Amino acid sequence: MKVVVPQIFDEFHCIGTDCPDTCCVGWLIEIDDASYERFMKLEGEFGEHVRKNIVEREDGHFFALDEEGKCCFLNKDHLCEMVIQYGDKMLCSLCDNYPRIGNEYGSLREMGLSLSCPEVSRLLFSSSRRILFGEWNTLEKDKTPDYTKDPIFMTLMDLRDELFGIMQDRRRTICERLCLYLILASQLQEILDASADGEERAKTMERMEALELRYQDENYIKSLLDSRFKKGETSEKDDITVLLDCFDELEIINPTWRKMHETLASRIRSMTKEELQEMATAFGQAQNARAYEYEHLLVYYIFRYFLKMIFDGDIYSKAAMVAATILYTYLSGALTYKEKGEFTLEDQIKLQYLYSKEVEHSEENMAVLSQDFWEVDCFDVVSLVRDVTSLICL
Ligand code: SF4
């Protein structure tokens, strides 16, 4: 089996008690079957304590949380009582692996690090170096089905490589790169939808390969960018209000996030369109030297979600989610800059890990947003390209 990882993968080490947050609060920790069996056999008083704190639900076994949403094994020093008692080997696989995350496609496993961990967020944003990927082979048996034998999947991988190149092309602005991603995703979605409706696979392949070739042509890319909306042409303020409404609906994982979101939403709702534009422009000018932070975000989200299309046929709503993420966190940064006069690296790290924890790590929240990104008009490609063009000034 081939394993692909981003370069920062090996640089990660949990910082334990120095962590400004913890991964043991705010979400349910599901216990895998092998760990559950192990916990059932633990002896003595602590074994009894472990069993008492396992909750059985229809969808599996979970550790009990206290009234503040903390895992019952997290002590006041932010250490895990289970590890203190038995060592790391006793951890269930979710706790043992976090923040490492993976997607499997048969003979290919892609591993990454979740941005919801503050230390991962720090690693990601602390360097302007382009994100590179490494790979190695393991002796593990390939899983079935093996998607890497599917020509459509292989073409998707080529298209993703093309996208990484575009996302990391620093001759273009972040705004241009994000628009190109949105347009490519909507074109690809059209092809995949036709395939789902019965178009012959050979035809689908032909159209995907033609799309890949088009994005290697500078003139084509230039014509796409030239045909976008011009700044201030339409009422993107209304779209941003709808975006904020979507985030209002989410289940709250972290109270700090709730405060941040409520502040952002109320400030933006009270602004005029011109004030919003002014705030976005001033932030872009101030952050120009740190545009690579948004490039890293684009690469992180594309690596994590693009190929998952093979499981659900959805490429566009994932791109819309990335655009919404960049818009939301860009405006949040812009508000901090407007009110504090600065937006530091620490502010970015905190904003991005809280956002990721809230959105990526709640299946319910992801489901709510995915549905919105499919159904709500202001997330169609024309509206999002217009909003990004107007407001992302990097
Ligand atoms: S969130 Fe990350 S750094 Fe913090 S305790 Fe968990 S794994 Fe360690």
Boltz pocket constraint, residues with backbone or C-beta under 6 A from the ligand:
constraints:
  - pocket:
      binder: B
      contacts: [[A, 13], [A, 14], [A, 15], [A, 16], [A, 19], [A, 20], [A, 21], [A, 22], [A, 23], [A, 24], [A, 98], [A, 99], [A, 116], [A, 117], [A, 118], [A, 119], [A, 120]]
      max_distance: 6.0
